[in-house]
Each structure stands twice: as structure tokens, then as C-alpha cells.
Amino acid sequence: MYMTEFITNQLYGKRVMNQNGEEIGILKDISLQDDNSGELDTLIINVSENIDAELRTTLTTDDSGNILLDSNLVESVKDYILVNT
């Protein structure tokens, strides 16, 4: 198993929260910039039912309503993924 696969498998299903402690959703998938380098590109997040309506309007979504966040916004990963939105 490649290291990238190992890391992404550890992240799937984790809650994603912003720096204000607001839950954005649950990590559904991660797209890679390049399969060879394994560099992360975009977090694909299932939207939380409890997400603040104003916060949601500031975030990019795909055609299915999933939130798309640049991987550079990740601040830390513990029991949840903390992002700077």
C-alpha cells in the first residue's frame, strides 16, 4: 500500500471543522494533484446538517452539493480535521 493511500484511508469519515469550532461535515473523498507524487489537492466533504447557513454560502460545492476545500486549508488532523475557512 502506498503511503498516500494509507494516509487518506486514515482520514476518510473524519469530521471536518473550522477554526471557530463549527462542523462543516464529514470527509467523503480526497482528490490528488498527481497520482505519482501523491500530493493532496481537494477535500470532498459531505455537508453537515448543522452547518451554519452563512458559512455554507461562502464554501464551494460540486454538483452533488458536497463541499470542496483546497487541501492547503488543513491546519491539523486529530480526532477531526481542522481547516482554515
C-alpha positions in Angstrom: 0.0 0.0 0.0 1.3 3.4 -0.9 1.8 6.0 1.9 -0.8 8.3 0.3 -3.4 5.5 0.3 -2.6 4.8 4.0 -2.9 8.5 5.0 -6.1 9.1 3.0 -7.7 5.9 4.4 -7.0 7.2 7.9 -8.8 10.5 7.1 -12.0 9.1 5.4 -15.0 9.6 7.7 -13.4 12.1 10.0 -15.4 15.2 10.9 -14.2 18.5 9.4 -14.4 21.6 11.5 -13.3 25.2 11.0 -11.1 27.3 13.4 -14.3 28.6 15.1 -15.3 25.1 16.1 -18.2 24.9 13.5 -18.7 21.5 12.0 -18.6 21.6 8.2 -19.2 17.9 7.5 -17.6 14.5 7.1 -14.7 13.8 4.8 -16.0 11.8 1.9 -13.1 11.7 -0.5 -9.8 13.4 -1.4 -8.6 14.2 -4.9 -4.9 14.1 -5.7 -3.0 16.7 -7.7 -0.8 14.0 -9.2 -1.1 10.2 -8.7 2.7 9.8 -8.9 3.6 12.4 -6.3 0.5 11.7 -4.1 0.1 15.4 -3.3 -3.3 16.1 -2.0 -5.5 18.6 -3.9 -9.1 18.9 -2.7 -11.1 17.6 0.2 -14.6 16.5 -0.7 -16.9 16.8 2.3 -20.4 15.6 2.9 -22.2 18.7 4.3 -23.2 18.6 7.9 -26.9 19.1 8.7 -25.9 21.5 11.4 -23.7 23.7 9.2 -24.2 27.5 9.7 -26.2 28.8 6.7 -23.9 31.8 6.3 -20.8 29.7 6.4 -22.2 27.3 3.8 -22.8 30.2 1.3 -19.0 31.0 1.5 -17.9 27.5 0.5 -17.5 26.0 -2.9 -19.7 23.0 -3.7 -19.9 20.4 -6.5 -23.0 19.4 -8.5 -23.9 16.9 -5.8 -23.8 19.5 -3.0 -20.5 18.3 -1.5 -18.2 21.0 -0.1 -14.8 21.3 -1.9 -11.9 22.6 0.1 -8.3 23.1 -1.0 -6.0 20.7 0.9 -3.8 23.7 1.8 -6.6 24.9 4.2 -5.9 21.9 6.5 -4.4 23.2 9.8 -4.2 19.9 11.7 -5.6 16.4 12.0 -6.5 14.8 15.3 -9.9 13.2 16.1 -11.2 15.7 13.4 -9.7 17.7 10.5 -9.3 21.3 11.4 -9.4 23.7 8.4 -9.0 27.4 8.0 -12.1 28.7 6.1 
